């Protein structure tokens, strides 16, 4: 039903260049974006999601909040979507930000300890579970908040405006509804 696009933004701390580039490059497709989710609060235990959007979206997310709570993954409530996706809000894209337990955030953030080795695998898995619940729920309920069909995206936003095809990351596989069959054969190489 929907395509999930994972984008790695760069340069939040120095002017949101990656976010601004994504919004500019994809400005025509933003009307088809059902939701933007940001996870930029560390790989700590999830506490839910902050939402910036319409009251209709808040209503759609009430059952999601109940599901998250059932697994002790927090809730969904009005809040902050995130700096990196903030450039999509003016185009009407609803914004959602994963909230995490932030008590250790500044012990690690922008320090020599800020490495993947400092992330507890279980805490990261819990955050991934919260994201999966949210993404699945929005894929199922998307027609409630948007009657526009999501575009079939064949590429990921480049990491900055100057990226060239030879140095860009490989195209990702997109997660789709279970009834969607992958193309045959599914081959990924560094030059795609």
VEXRO-744092 format. One line per field, with one value per residue (C-alpha): x, y, z. Coordinates in steps of 0.2 Angstrom, whole numbers. Layout:
// residues N
u <- X|... .
v <- Y|... .
w <- Z|... .
END
This chain:
// residues 192
u <- 0|13|32|43|58|72|83|99|100|117|121|107|119|125|110|99|107|102|84|83|90|78|63|69|72|56|45|32|31|28|9|10|20|9|20|38|46|63|74|87|87|99|97|89|73|58|46|34|32|29|17|15|0|-19|-31|-37|-19|-20|-37|-29|-14|-25|-25|-6|-3|-13|-3|14|8|4|22|29|35|27|13|9|6|8|26|41|44|62|73|78|60|54|57|43|30|26|21|8|18|13|28|32|48|53|55|68|74|86|94|111|110|122|134|137|131|146|159|172|160|147|149|138|147|138|121|113|106|90|86|90|78|64|66|65|49|41|45|39|22|20|25|14|-1|1|2|-14|-23|-15|-31|-39|-27|-22|-32|-16|-7|11|23|33|50|65|79|84|88|107|117|118|115|132|132|135|128|145|147|129|124|115|97|88|74|58|47|29|13|14|4|16|28|46|53|61|76|80|98|108|125|136|133|114 .
v <- 0|12|14|18|29|29|45|49|68|77|94|97|106|118|123|108|106|88|92|107|98|84|96|105|90|82|97|90|73|81|81|62|60|53|55|59|51|57|47|58|57|42|24|24|16|23|34|36|49|68|73|89|88|89|83|70|62|63|53|40|38|34|16|16|25|10|-3|6|7|-12|-15|-2|8|25|34|47|65|82|87|89|80|84|97|86|84|101|107|95|103|119|107|99|83|77|75|62|61|46|51|41|41|56|55|49|58|72|59|53|66|73|65|52|40|43|27|12|2|13|9|-6|-18|-21|-2|-1|-16|-8|8|-2|-10|6|12|-4|-2|16|13|-2|7|22|11|3|19|31|33|41|56|57|52|54|39|38|39|24|30|22|31|38|56|60|64|83|92|89|70|61|44|36|41|39|25|10|10|3|-11|-3|-11|-13|-22|-41|-44|-34|-46|-41|-40|-55|-56|-44|-39|-25|-20|-5|3|4 .
w <- 0|5|2|17|12|24|22|31|33|36|44|57|68|54|45|41|23|21|26|15|0|3|4|-12|-22|-18|-16|-29|-21|-3|-6|-6|10|23|37|42|57|65|77|83|101|104|104|122|128|118|128|113|99|99|85|75|63|62|75|62|63|82|81|69|81|97|94|90|107|116|106|111|129|130|126|137|123|127|119|106|111|104|104|93|77|75|67|52|46|51|33|27|39|29|15|26|30|47|58|71|82|92|111|120|138|138|155|147|130|134|142|125|112|102|114|111|118|105|95|91|104|117|112|121|109|118|119|101|97|108|98|82|88|92|74|67|76|70|52|50|58|47|32|36|42|29|19|34|34|15|0|-11|-17|-11|-26|-31|-26|-35|-26|-9|-6|-9|6|2|-14|-22|-21|-38|-43|-42|-24|-18|-7|-15|-18|-3|-3|2|15|8|14|15|-1|-12|-21|-23|-41|-48|-47|-32|-35|-27|-32|-27|-44|-43 .
END
